[in-house]
């Protein structure tokens, strides 16, 4: 089973995504800060991380860099409230597989989850 870690400090957004992702057949773990994300990541070694760009303690780029040092082949998708050219370029430069804009569109999330299943041969 594909394991997904969702790191977002907005409880409602994080929990809603987790519920949807679980219903689509994934194992889900949640974190609310960058530090918590890194600690959980070390223990759980998820295949995929949905990572909020703006966290209360660390920004998403820093967290992403830590995760890549731990497990380079992790698929990271940014979650952002800012849909700008900078955000797209930043995600690409950091090596993210993609990003979802907040509020997360259910169809975009479904499409991303379908792509994840294809990436992992499911």
Protein Blocks (a to p, Z undefined) as FASTA:
>chain_A
ZZdddddfblklmmmmmmmmmmnopacdddfbfklmmmmmmmnopabdcddfbdfkbcfk
lmmmmmmmmmmmbccddddfbdcfklmmmmmmnopabdcdddddfklmmmmmmmmmmmno
ZZ
